[in-house]
């Protein structure tokens, strides 16, 4: 059943990851963390090239330890905590076992001091990775304590969220097609949960080309709401 879930999920997400050649890949996103109305950032408009995936994780290099991949199966459900008016409740999407699509119930709840900048706060929590308790429930991610400071900032322009990271290390499996899709979709799902975000461009130190190099492709890594 687990193998079938992987096949179906990867089939649905076959066209999810898109790479476009940048007009200006070195443009720097600011370190602001705005609400969905966001601040302006450069855009890219070249035609996308689809990066195809295979339909199974068999034969994919595995990793061990805290960020072992393929991820361990689990229930991936968490009870919503009670909150007060002094905090903001966030949903942080992580992968659930070997299901590539982090949606439905595959999120954890995090509370932060009251803020209107929900997108930035969400991404700040994302890079901390699942807690030990969350991992025991089956939530998996390539983010962990080691990447807790990786989030640099996010800006929004015309519905596109420009998500920027500081330099951080990823396991080699992220450069494989399957590992890359798990990683990139995990990031995109957290931004695209906000209705006014229609696409996500991911950057490293202000450069979309640098992030794509990190995950083993070229151009700019862009994911759109239409790909859902």
Secondary structure as UniProt FT lines:
FT   HELIX           2..12
FT   TURN            13..16
FT   STRAND          18..20
FT   TURN            25..26
FT   TURN            36..37
FT   STRAND          49..50
FT   TURN            58..59
FT   TURN            66..67
FT   TURN            85..86
FT   STRAND          87..93
FT   STRAND          95..96
FT   TURN            97..98
FT   TURN            104..105
FT   STRAND          107..113
FT   HELIX           118..126
FT   TURN            127..128
FT   HELIX           132..136
FT   TURN            137..138
FT   STRAND          139..140
FT   HELIX           145..147
FT   TURN            148..149
FT   STRAND          151..157
FT   TURN            158..159
FT   STRAND          160..165
FT   HELIX           172..175
FT   HELIX           177..192
FT   TURN            195..196
FT   STRAND          199..204
FT   TURN            205..206
FT   HELIX           208..214
FT   TURN            215..216
FT   STRAND          220..224
FT   HELIX           225..227
//
